[in-house]
Amino acid sequence: MQVMSENGDRLGAAACPVCCKPVAEKFRPFCSRRCADVDLNRWLRGVYAVPVTEEADEDGTGQHSTDGEQEQ
């Protein structure tokens, strides 16, 4: 559902995340095959990364020594 601003502009209109042009239905959420490929390349090169937080191991320690062995 599109929301209209006070002056009649559409708020939240879909824009390509790469170049900000209007989205083409065929390449949704992108405007073209090129922008889709640019985005895929960014994922493959590691430009985008999902942040990870280290948690304790199942036994609750999660502590590791510098030589790679787990401390007791």
HTML snippet that shows the backbone in 3Dmol.js (N, CA, C, O; Angstrom):
<script src="https://3Dmol.org/build/3Dmol-min.js"></script>
<div id="view" style="width:600px;height:400px;position:relative"></div>
<script>
const pdb = `
ATOM      1  N   MET A   1       0.841  -1.177   0.000  1.00  0.00           N
ATOM      2  CA  MET A   1       0.000   0.000   0.000  1.00  0.00           C
ATOM      3  C   MET A   1       0.884   1.238   0.000  1.00  0.00           C
ATOM      4  O   MET A   1       1.779   1.370   0.835  1.00  0.00           O
ATOM      5  N   GLN A   2       0.632   2.134  -0.931  1.00  0.00           N
ATOM      6  CA  GLN A   2       1.391   3.373  -1.025  1.00  0.00           C
ATOM      7  C   GLN A   2       0.752   4.428  -0.134  1.00  0.00           C
ATOM      8  O   GLN A   2      -0.472   4.551  -0.081  1.00  0.00           O
ATOM      9  N   VAL A   3       1.574   5.175   0.554  1.00  0.00           N
ATOM     10  CA  VAL A   3       1.102   6.251   1.419  1.00  0.00           C
ATOM     11  C   VAL A   3       1.405   7.565   0.718  1.00  0.00           C
ATOM     12  O   VAL A   3       2.489   7.738   0.159  1.00  0.00           O
ATOM     13  N   MET A   4       0.454   8.490   0.744  1.00  0.00           N
ATOM     14  CA  MET A   4       0.639   9.785   0.090  1.00  0.00           C
ATOM     15  C   MET A   4       1.023  10.838   1.126  1.00  0.00           C
ATOM     16  O   MET A   4       0.489  10.863   2.235  1.00  0.00           O
ATOM     17  N   SER A   5       1.951  11.701   0.745  1.00  0.00           N
ATOM     18  CA  SER A   5       2.318  12.810   1.626  1.00  0.00           C
ATOM     19  C   SER A   5       1.282  13.913   1.473  1.00  0.00           C
ATOM     20  O   SER A   5       0.354  13.792   0.672  1.00  0.00           O
ATOM     21  N   GLU A   6       1.437  14.991   2.240  1.00  0.00           N
ATOM     22  CA  GLU A   6       0.481  16.095   2.194  1.00  0.00           C
ATOM     23  C   GLU A   6       0.413  16.744   0.812  1.00  0.00           C
ATOM     24  O   GLU A   6      -0.646  17.226   0.410  1.00  0.00           O
ATOM     25  N   ASN A   7       1.529  16.760   0.084  1.00  0.00           N
ATOM     26  CA  ASN A   7       1.524  17.397  -1.236  1.00  0.00           C
ATOM     27  C   ASN A   7       1.226  16.412  -2.368  1.00  0.00           C
ATOM     28  O   ASN A   7       1.341  16.772  -3.540  1.00  0.00           O
ATOM     29  N   GLY A   8       0.849  15.187  -2.040  1.00  0.00           N
ATOM     30  CA  GLY A   8       0.427  14.210  -3.040  1.00  0.00           C
ATOM     31  C   GLY A   8       1.519  13.295  -3.549  1.00  0.00           C
ATOM     32  O   GLY A   8       1.254  12.446  -4.400  1.00  0.00           O
ATOM     33  N   ASP A   9       2.756  13.440  -3.048  1.00  0.00           N
ATOM     34  CA  ASP A   9       3.832  12.543  -3.456  1.00  0.00           C
ATOM     35  C   ASP A   9       3.657  11.193  -2.776  1.00  0.00           C
ATOM     36  O   ASP A   9       3.144  11.098  -1.661  1.00  0.00           O
ATOM     37  N   ARG A  10       4.101  10.139  -3.483  1.00  0.00           N
ATOM     38  CA  ARG A  10       4.035   8.804  -2.886  1.00  0.00           C
ATOM     39  C   ARG A  10       5.202   8.621  -1.935  1.00  0.00           C
ATOM     40  O   ARG A  10       6.350   8.886  -2.291  1.00  0.00           O
ATOM     41  N   LEU A  11       4.909   8.169  -0.732  1.00  0.00           N
ATOM     42  CA  LEU A  11       5.950   7.848   0.241  1.00  0.00           C
ATOM     43  C   LEU A  11       6.167   6.348   0.211  1.00  0.00           C
ATOM     44  O   LEU A  11       5.206   5.587   0.101  1.00  0.00           O
ATOM     45  N   GLY A  12       7.383   5.924   0.304  1.00  0.00           N
ATOM     46  CA  GLY A  12       7.679   4.501   0.337  1.00  0.00           C
ATOM     47  C   GLY A  12       7.615   3.851  -1.032  1.00  0.00           C
ATOM     48  O   GLY A  12       7.527   2.626  -1.124  1.00  0.00           O
ATOM     49  N   ALA A  13       7.657   4.648  -2.111  1.00  0.00           N
ATOM     50  CA  ALA A  13       7.671   4.078  -3.449  1.00  0.00           C
ATOM     51  C   ALA A  13       8.942   3.253  -3.599  1.00  0.00           C
ATOM     52  O   ALA A  13      10.005   3.650  -3.122  1.00  0.00           O
ATOM     53  N   ALA A  14       8.833   2.110  -4.259  1.00  0.00           N
ATOM     54  CA  ALA A  14       9.967   1.209  -4.416  1.00  0.00           C
ATOM     55  C   ALA A  14      11.042   1.843  -5.286  1.00  0.00           C
ATOM     56  O   ALA A  14      10.758   2.364  -6.364  1.00  0.00           O
ATOM     57  N   ALA A  15      12.276   1.792  -4.803  1.00  0.00           N
ATOM     58  CA  ALA A  15      13.425   2.296  -5.549  1.00  0.00           C
ATOM     59  C   ALA A  15      14.501   1.223  -5.553  1.00  0.00           C
ATOM     60  O   ALA A  15      14.653   0.472  -4.590  1.00  0.00           O
ATOM     61  N   CYS A  16      15.234   1.163  -6.636  1.00  0.00           N
ATOM     62  CA  CYS A  16      16.328   0.202  -6.770  1.00  0.00           C
ATOM     63  C   CYS A  16      17.352   0.474  -5.670  1.00  0.00           C
ATOM     64  O   CYS A  16      17.762   1.622  -5.494  1.00  0.00           O
ATOM     65  N   PRO A  17      17.779  -0.552  -4.921  1.00  0.00           N
ATOM     66  CA  PRO A  17      18.741  -0.339  -3.838  1.00  0.00           C
ATOM     67  C   PRO A  17      20.150   0.005  -4.342  1.00  0.00           C
ATOM     68  O   PRO A  17      20.992   0.444  -3.559  1.00  0.00           O
ATOM     69  N   VAL A  18      20.410  -0.189  -5.633  1.00  0.00           N
ATOM     70  CA  VAL A  18      21.733   0.101  -6.182  1.00  0.00           C
ATOM     71  C   VAL A  18      21.803   1.524  -6.729  1.00  0.00           C
ATOM     72  O   VAL A  18      22.732   2.264  -6.406  1.00  0.00           O
ATOM     73  N   CYS A  19      20.823   1.916  -7.560  1.00  0.00           N
ATOM     74  CA  CYS A  19      20.904   3.221  -8.227  1.00  0.00           C
ATOM     75  C   CYS A  19      19.741   4.166  -7.896  1.00  0.00           C
ATOM     76  O   CYS A  19      19.737   5.316  -8.336  1.00  0.00           O
ATOM     77  N   CYS A  20      18.770   3.698  -7.136  1.00  0.00           N
ATOM     78  CA  CYS A  20      17.619   4.492  -6.679  1.00  0.00           C
ATOM     79  C   CYS A  20      16.626   4.853  -7.782  1.00  0.00           C
ATOM     80  O   CYS A  20      15.763   5.705  -7.569  1.00  0.00           O
ATOM     81  N   LYS A  21      16.726   4.227  -8.954  1.00  0.00           N
ATOM     82  CA  LYS A  21      15.726   4.428 -10.007  1.00  0.00           C
ATOM     83  C   LYS A  21      14.485   3.626  -9.650  1.00  0.00           C
ATOM     84  O   LYS A  21      14.551   2.748  -8.789  1.00  0.00           O
ATOM     85  N   PRO A  22      13.351   3.906 -10.292  1.00  0.00           N
ATOM     86  CA  PRO A  22      12.135   3.117 -10.025  1.00  0.00           C
ATOM     87  C   PRO A  22      12.349   1.642 -10.357  1.00  0.00           C
ATOM     88  O   PRO A  22      13.064   1.303 -11.300  1.00  0.00           O
ATOM     89  N   VAL A  23      11.730   0.787  -9.584  1.00  0.00           N
ATOM     90  CA  VAL A  23      11.868  -0.660  -9.727  1.00  0.00           C
ATOM     91  C   VAL A  23      11.102  -1.150 -10.950  1.00  0.00           C
ATOM     92  O   VAL A  23       9.986  -0.705 -11.218  1.00  0.00           O
ATOM     93  N   ALA A  24      11.717  -2.074 -11.689  1.00  0.00           N
ATOM     94  CA  ALA A  24      11.047  -2.744 -12.802  1.00  0.00           C
ATOM     95  C   ALA A  24      10.503  -4.063 -12.268  1.00  0.00           C
ATOM     96  O   ALA A  24      11.228  -4.812 -11.613  1.00  0.00           O
ATOM     97  N   GLU A  25       9.257  -4.347 -12.536  1.00  0.00           N
ATOM     98  CA  GLU A  25       8.605  -5.555 -12.015  1.00  0.00           C
ATOM     99  C   GLU A  25       9.393  -6.811 -12.385  1.00  0.00           C
ATOM    100  O   GLU A  25       9.495  -7.735 -11.577  1.00  0.00           O
ATOM    101  N   LYS A  26       9.946  -6.853 -13.591  1.00  0.00           N
ATOM    102  CA  LYS A  26      10.683  -8.034 -14.059  1.00  0.00           C
ATOM    103  C   LYS A  26      11.926  -8.313 -13.215  1.00  0.00           C
ATOM    104  O   LYS A  26      12.306  -9.471 -13.040  1.00  0.00           O
ATOM    105  N   PHE A  27      12.565  -7.258 -12.687  1.00  0.00           N
ATOM    106  CA  PHE A  27      13.820  -7.409 -11.947  1.00  0.00           C
ATOM    107  C   PHE A  27      13.678  -7.069 -10.471  1.00  0.00           C
ATOM    108  O   PHE A  27      14.685  -6.867  -9.792  1.00  0.00           O
ATOM    109  N   ARG A  28      12.480  -7.003  -9.968  1.00  0.00           N
ATOM    110  CA  ARG A  28      12.193  -6.603  -8.597  1.00  0.00           C
ATOM    111  C   ARG A  28      13.121  -7.279  -7.612  1.00  0.00           C
ATOM    112  O   ARG A  28      13.257  -8.499  -7.709  1.00  0.00           O
ATOM    113  N   PRO A  29      13.765  -6.625  -6.690  1.00  0.00           N
ATOM    114  CA  PRO A  29      13.630  -5.239  -6.252  1.00  0.00           C
ATOM    115  C   PRO A  29      14.560  -4.270  -6.980  1.00  0.00           C
ATOM    116  O   PRO A  29      14.781  -3.159  -6.498  1.00  0.00           O
ATOM    117  N   PHE A  30      15.109  -4.668  -8.132  1.00  0.00           N
ATOM    118  CA  PHE A  30      16.038  -3.825  -8.873  1.00  0.00           C
ATOM    119  C   PHE A  30      15.344  -3.210 -10.080  1.00  0.00           C
ATOM    120  O   PHE A  30      14.210  -3.561 -10.405  1.00  0.00           O
ATOM    121  N   CYS A  31      16.046  -2.279 -10.745  1.00  0.00           N
ATOM    122  CA  CYS A  31      15.476  -1.630 -11.919  1.00  0.00           C
ATOM    123  C   CYS A  31      15.899  -2.323 -13.204  1.00  0.00           C
ATOM    124  O   CYS A  31      15.260  -2.151 -14.242  1.00  0.00           O
ATOM    125  N   SER A  32      16.971  -3.106 -13.143  1.00  0.00           N
ATOM    126  CA  SER A  32      17.487  -3.748 -14.352  1.00  0.00           C
ATOM    127  C   SER A  32      18.329  -4.972 -13.982  1.00  0.00           C
ATOM    128  O   SER A  32      18.670  -5.184 -12.818  1.00  0.00           O
ATOM    129  N   ARG A  33      18.650  -5.761 -14.992  1.00  0.00           N
ATOM    130  CA  ARG A  33      19.527  -6.925 -14.806  1.00  0.00           C
ATOM    131  C   ARG A  33      20.900  -6.451 -14.331  1.00  0.00           C
ATOM    132  O   ARG A  33      21.529  -7.117 -13.508  1.00  0.00           O
ATOM    133  N   ARG A  34      21.377  -5.302 -14.842  1.00  0.00           N
ATOM    134  CA  ARG A  34      22.681  -4.785 -14.457  1.00  0.00           C
ATOM    135  C   ARG A  34      22.747  -4.525 -12.961  1.00  0.00           C
ATOM    136  O   ARG A  34      23.708  -4.933 -12.309  1.00  0.00           O
ATOM    137  N   CYS A  35      21.737  -3.848 -12.401  1.00  0.00           N
ATOM    138  CA  CYS A  35      21.752  -3.557 -10.963  1.00  0.00           C
ATOM    139  C   CYS A  35      21.647  -4.846 -10.142  1.00  0.00           C
ATOM    140  O   CYS A  35      22.246  -4.947  -9.072  1.00  0.00           O
ATOM    141  N   ALA A  36      20.894  -5.824 -10.635  1.00  0.00           N
ATOM    142  CA  ALA A  36      20.813  -7.110  -9.941  1.00  0.00           C
ATOM    143  C   ALA A  36      22.189  -7.780  -9.917  1.00  0.00           C
ATOM    144  O   ALA A  36      22.588  -8.347  -8.900  1.00  0.00           O
ATOM    145  N   ASP A  37      22.915  -7.712 -11.043  1.00  0.00           N
ATOM    146  CA  ASP A  37      24.247  -8.310 -11.115  1.00  0.00           C
ATOM    147  C   ASP A  37      25.252  -7.552 -10.245  1.00  0.00           C
ATOM    148  O   ASP A  37      26.123  -8.170  -9.631  1.00  0.00           O
ATOM    149  N   VAL A  38      25.142  -6.230 -10.184  1.00  0.00           N
ATOM    150  CA  VAL A  38      26.016  -5.433  -9.319  1.00  0.00           C
ATOM    151  C   VAL A  38      25.810  -5.852  -7.868  1.00  0.00           C
ATOM    152  O   VAL A  38      26.779  -6.028  -7.130  1.00  0.00           O
ATOM    153  N   ASP A  39      24.562  -6.011  -7.456  1.00  0.00           N
ATOM    154  CA  ASP A  39      24.255  -6.417  -6.085  1.00  0.00           C
ATOM    155  C   ASP A  39      24.795  -7.817  -5.793  1.00  0.00           C
ATOM    156  O   ASP A  39      25.381  -8.047  -4.736  1.00  0.00           O
ATOM    157  N   LEU A  40      24.602  -8.750  -6.722  1.00  0.00           N
ATOM    158  CA  LEU A  40      25.112 -10.114  -6.543  1.00  0.00           C
ATOM    159  C   LEU A  40      26.634 -10.093  -6.396  1.00  0.00           C
ATOM    160  O   LEU A  40      27.182 -10.784  -5.538  1.00  0.00           O
ATOM    161  N   ASN A  41      27.314  -9.308  -7.224  1.00  0.00           N
ATOM    162  CA  ASN A  41      28.769  -9.203  -7.142  1.00  0.00           C
ATOM    163  C   ASN A  41      29.204  -8.660  -5.780  1.00  0.00           C
ATOM    164  O   ASN A  41      30.206  -9.108  -5.223  1.00  0.00           O
ATOM    165  N   ARG A  42      28.464  -7.712  -5.252  1.00  0.00           N
ATOM    166  CA  ARG A  42      28.801  -7.170  -3.922  1.00  0.00           C
ATOM    167  C   ARG A  42      28.691  -8.252  -2.855  1.00  0.00           C
ATOM    168  O   ARG A  42      29.537  -8.321  -1.963  1.00  0.00           O
ATOM    169  N   TRP A  43      27.669  -9.093  -2.928  1.00  0.00           N
ATOM    170  CA  TRP A  43      27.528 -10.197  -1.970  1.00  0.00           C
ATOM    171  C   TRP A  43      28.677 -11.186  -2.123  1.00  0.00           C
ATOM    172  O   TRP A  43      29.264 -11.616  -1.130  1.00  0.00           O
ATOM    173  N   LEU A  44      28.999 -11.545  -3.356  1.00  0.00           N
ATOM    174  CA  LEU A  44      30.032 -12.552  -3.600  1.00  0.00           C
ATOM    175  C   LEU A  44      31.420 -12.068  -3.187  1.00  0.00           C
ATOM    176  O   LEU A  44      32.236 -12.873  -2.738  1.00  0.00           O
ATOM    177  N   ARG A  45      31.708 -10.774  -3.327  1.00  0.00           N
ATOM    178  CA  ARG A  45      33.006 -10.227  -2.922  1.00  0.00           C
ATOM    179  C   ARG A  45      33.096  -9.985  -1.430  1.00  0.00           C
ATOM    180  O   ARG A  45      34.186  -9.734  -0.916  1.00  0.00           O
ATOM    181  N   GLY A  46      31.972 -10.054  -0.717  1.00  0.00           N
ATOM    182  CA  GLY A  46      31.991  -9.847   0.729  1.00  0.00           C
ATOM    183  C   GLY A  46      31.786  -8.406   1.147  1.00  0.00           C
ATOM    184  O   GLY A  46      32.036  -8.054   2.300  1.00  0.00           O
ATOM    185  N   VAL A  47      31.327  -7.553   0.215  1.00  0.00           N
ATOM    186  CA  VAL A  47      31.055  -6.161   0.567  1.00  0.00           C
ATOM    187  C   VAL A  47      29.932  -6.107   1.601  1.00  0.00           C
ATOM    188  O   VAL A  47      29.995  -5.350   2.569  1.00  0.00           O
ATOM    189  N   TYR A  48      28.912  -6.921   1.376  1.00  0.00           N
ATOM    190  CA  TYR A  48      27.831  -7.038   2.350  1.00  0.00           C
ATOM    191  C   TYR A  48      28.184  -8.189   3.285  1.00  0.00           C
ATOM    192  O   TYR A  48      28.659  -9.231   2.834  1.00  0.00           O
ATOM    193  N   ALA A  49      27.959  -8.014   4.558  1.00  0.00           N
ATOM    194  CA  ALA A  49      28.234  -9.082   5.512  1.00  0.00           C
ATOM    195  C   ALA A  49      27.188  -9.035   6.610  1.00  0.00           C
ATOM    196  O   ALA A  49      26.773  -7.960   7.045  1.00  0.00           O
ATOM    197  N   VAL A  50      26.775 -10.184   7.043  1.00  0.00           N
ATOM    198  CA  VAL A  50      25.835 -10.284   8.149  1.00  0.00           C
ATOM    199  C   VAL A  50      26.639 -10.306   9.434  1.00  0.00           C
ATOM    200  O   VAL A  50      27.492 -11.177   9.604  1.00  0.00           O
ATOM    201  N   PRO A  51      26.390  -9.364  10.356  1.00  0.00           N
ATOM    202  CA  PRO A  51      27.160  -9.342  11.604  1.00  0.00           C
ATOM    203  C   PRO A  51      26.892 -10.588  12.449  1.00  0.00           C
ATOM    204  O   PRO A  51      25.763 -11.073  12.527  1.00  0.00           O
ATOM    205  N   VAL A  52      27.939 -11.085  13.071  1.00  0.00           N
ATOM    206  CA  VAL A  52      27.841 -12.294  13.892  1.00  0.00           C
ATOM    207  C   VAL A  52      28.364 -11.972  15.279  1.00  0.00           C
ATOM    208  O   VAL A  52      29.388 -11.305  15.432  1.00  0.00           O
ATOM    209  N   THR A  53      27.652 -12.452  16.286  1.00  0.00           N
ATOM    210  CA  THR A  53      28.141 -12.319  17.657  1.00  0.00           C
ATOM    211  C   THR A  53      28.549 -13.694  18.149  1.00  0.00           C
ATOM    212  O   THR A  53      27.817 -14.671  17.986  1.00  0.00           O
ATOM    213  N   GLU A  54      29.716 -13.756  18.747  1.00  0.00           N
ATOM    214  CA  GLU A  54      30.207 -15.025  19.280  1.00  0.00           C
ATOM    215  C   GLU A  54      29.462 -15.349  20.570  1.00  0.00           C
ATOM    216  O   GLU A  54      29.326 -14.502  21.453  1.00  0.00           O
ATOM    217  N   GLU A  55      28.992 -16.568  20.665  1.00  0.00           N
ATOM    218  CA  GLU A  55      28.293 -17.027  21.865  1.00  0.00           C
ATOM    219  C   GLU A  55      29.111 -18.113  22.546  1.00  0.00           C
ATOM    220  O   GLU A  55      30.019 -18.686  21.945  1.00  0.00           O
ATOM    221  N   ALA A  56      28.791 -18.388  23.786  1.00  0.00           N
ATOM    222  CA  ALA A  56      29.474 -19.442  24.530  1.00  0.00           C
ATOM    223  C   ALA A  56      29.179 -20.796  23.899  1.00  0.00           C
ATOM    224  O   ALA A  56      28.117 -21.001  23.312  1.00  0.00           O
ATOM    225  N   ASP A  57      30.126 -21.716  24.026  1.00  0.00           N
ATOM    226  CA  ASP A  57      29.914 -23.073  23.543  1.00  0.00           C
ATOM    227  C   ASP A  57      28.782 -23.724  24.325  1.00  0.00           C
ATOM    228  O   ASP A  57      28.281 -23.167  25.302  1.00  0.00           O
ATOM    229  N   GLU A  58      28.389 -24.909  23.879  1.00  0.00           N
ATOM    230  CA  GLU A  58      27.317 -25.630  24.557  1.00  0.00           C
ATOM    231  C   GLU A  58      27.623 -25.885  26.021  1.00  0.00           C
ATOM    232  O   GLU A  58      26.719 -25.889  26.856  1.00  0.00           O
ATOM    233  N   ASP A  59      28.916 -26.101  26.342  1.00  0.00           N
ATOM    234  CA  ASP A  59      29.274 -26.356  27.740  1.00  0.00           C
ATOM    235  C   ASP A  59      29.392 -25.053  28.538  1.00  0.00           C
ATOM    236  O   ASP A  59      29.637 -25.080  29.744  1.00  0.00           O
ATOM    237  N   GLY A  60      29.215 -23.908  27.855  1.00  0.00           N
ATOM    238  CA  GLY A  60      29.184 -22.634  28.551  1.00  0.00           C
ATOM    239  C   GLY A  60      30.507 -21.927  28.676  1.00  0.00           C
ATOM    240  O   GLY A  60      30.557 -20.814  29.200  1.00  0.00           O
ATOM    241  N   THR A  61      31.612 -22.549  28.202  1.00  0.00           N
ATOM    242  CA  THR A  61      32.900 -21.898  28.369  1.00  0.00           C
ATOM    243  C   THR A  61      33.162 -20.888  27.259  1.00  0.00           C
ATOM    244  O   THR A  61      33.188 -19.684  27.514  1.00  0.00           O
ATOM    245  N   GLY A  62      33.354 -21.354  26.050  1.00  0.00           N
ATOM    246  CA  GLY A  62      33.605 -20.465  24.943  1.00  0.00           C
ATOM    247  C   GLY A  62      34.958 -19.791  24.986  1.00  0.00           C
ATOM    248  O   GLY A  62      35.240 -18.955  24.128  1.00  0.00           O
ATOM    249  N   GLN A  63      35.815 -20.119  25.953  1.00  0.00           N
ATOM    250  CA  GLN A  63      37.141 -19.533  26.099  1.00  0.00           C
ATOM    251  C   GLN A  63      38.139 -20.370  25.304  1.00  0.00           C
ATOM    252  O   GLN A  63      38.138 -21.598  25.389  1.00  0.00           O
ATOM    253  N   HIS A  64      38.988 -19.698  24.534  1.00  0.00           N
ATOM    254  CA  HIS A  64      40.004 -20.399  23.766  1.00  0.00           C
ATOM    255  C   HIS A  64      41.372 -19.806  24.087  1.00  0.00           C
ATOM    256  O   HIS A  64      41.503 -18.596  24.271  1.00  0.00           O
ATOM    257  N   SER A  65      42.379 -20.651  24.151  1.00  0.00           N
ATOM    258  CA  SER A  65      43.725 -20.165  24.365  1.00  0.00           C
ATOM    259  C   SER A  65      44.314 -19.720  23.026  1.00  0.00           C
ATOM    260  O   SER A  65      43.703 -19.932  21.978  1.00  0.00           O
ATOM    261  N   THR A  66      45.487 -19.111  23.059  1.00  0.00           N
ATOM    262  CA  THR A  66      46.090 -18.599  21.839  1.00  0.00           C
ATOM    263  C   THR A  66      46.559 -19.704  20.903  1.00  0.00           C
ATOM    264  O   THR A  66      46.701 -19.458  19.705  1.00  0.00           O
ATOM    265  N   ASP A  67      46.807 -20.923  21.408  1.00  0.00           N
ATOM    266  CA  ASP A  67      47.255 -22.007  20.541  1.00  0.00           C
ATOM    267  C   ASP A  67      46.091 -22.794  19.950  1.00  0.00           C
ATOM    268  O   ASP A  67      46.309 -23.829  19.320  1.00  0.00           O
ATOM    269  N   GLY A  68      44.866 -22.328  20.139  1.00  0.00           N
ATOM    270  CA  GLY A  68      43.710 -22.949  19.509  1.00  0.00           C
ATOM    271  C   GLY A  68      43.015 -24.007  20.336  1.00  0.00           C
ATOM    272  O   GLY A  68      41.924 -24.448  19.976  1.00  0.00           O
ATOM    273  N   GLU A  69      43.628 -24.432  21.453  1.00  0.00           N
ATOM    274  CA  GLU A  69      42.975 -25.417  22.295  1.00  0.00           C
ATOM    275  C   GLU A  69      42.090 -24.706  23.315  1.00  0.00           C
ATOM    276  O   GLU A  69      42.406 -23.617  23.795  1.00  0.00           O
ATOM    277  N   GLN A  70      40.985 -25.351  23.626  1.00  0.00           N
ATOM    278  CA  GLN A  70      40.046 -24.750  24.575  1.00  0.00           C
ATOM    279  C   GLN A  70      40.572 -24.902  26.004  1.00  0.00           C
ATOM    280  O   GLN A  70      41.033 -25.970  26.407  1.00  0.00           O
ATOM    281  N   GLU A  71      40.486 -23.792  26.763  1.00  0.00           N
ATOM    282  CA  GLU A  71      40.934 -23.827  28.155  1.00  0.00           C
ATOM    283  C   GLU A  71      39.852 -24.462  29.018  1.00  0.00           C
ATOM    284  O   GLU A  71      38.666 -24.349  28.708  1.00  0.00           O
ATOM    285  N   GLN A  72      40.240 -25.110  30.071  1.00  0.00           N
ATOM    286  CA  GLN A  72      39.281 -25.754  30.984  1.00  0.00           C
ATOM    287  C   GLN A  72      39.070 -24.917  32.205  1.00  0.00           C
ATOM    288  O   GLN A  72      38.298 -25.295  33.086  1.00  0.00           O
TER     289      GLN A  72
END
`;
const viewer = $3Dmol.createViewer("view");
viewer.addModel(pdb, "pdb");
viewer.setStyle({}, {cartoon: {color: "spectrum"}});
viewer.zoomTo();
viewer.render();
</script>
